[in-house]
Amino acid sequence: MTFQAIKTSMMKFVKDEEGLTIVEYAVAGGLVTLGAVGAFVLLGGSVATAIECLDDAVNGVDCTP
C-alpha cells in the first residue's frame, strides 16, 4: 500500500459518521447505568426495609415500617 492509499483510508475512517452512532449509544448506556446505580444507592435502605417488612408479613410477624 502506498502512503497516499493509507492517507485516503485514514481520512475516510475519520470522516465516517456511522462510528459516532456507536459512541452515542455507549454514552447513553453509561448514563442509564449511572442513573440506575444512583437510584439503588439512594433508595437502597428504604427498599431493604420494605423487603424485610414483606418477609415479616409472609412469616406472620407484625411489621411497622
N, C-alpha and C positions, 0 to 999 in steps of 0.2 A: 504494500500500500504506500502510496506517495504521501508526502506531507500535506499536499492540497486535499487529497481524499480524506485524510484524517481530520483536517480542519473543517471540511464540509460536513463530515459526520458529526463532529462535536457541536458545530453550530446548529445543526438540525436537532440534535438532542437537547440543547439548551433552549431552543425556541419552541420545542414541543410542549403544548399546554395540557395534554392529557395527564401528564405526571402531576400537575397541580391538583387535579381532582382527587388523586390518591392521598396527597398531603392534606387536603381539606377534610377528607373522611377521617384520617388519622387524628387530626386536631379535634374534630368534633367528637370522636370516640373518646379521646383523652378528657375532654371537658365533661362528657357524660359520666365517665368513670370517677372523676374528681367530685362531681356533684353527688353521686351515689355514696362514695366514701364519706363525704362530708355529712350527708344525711344520716348515715349509720352512726357516725361519731356523735353527732348532736342528739340523735334520738335513741341511742343505744340503751341508756339507763331506763328510760320510760318503757321501751319495748320489752326489755328484760323483765321489768316489773309486771307488765301486762301478761307476759307468757307464764311467769310464776303464779300469777293470780288465776289464770286459766287452769294451770296444773293443779292448784289447790282446789278449785271448783270441781274438777273432774274427780278428785280424790275425796270429795265431800267435806273439805275443810273450808271454814268461813274465810273469805278474802276481803280485806279492806284496803284498797289501793291508796 
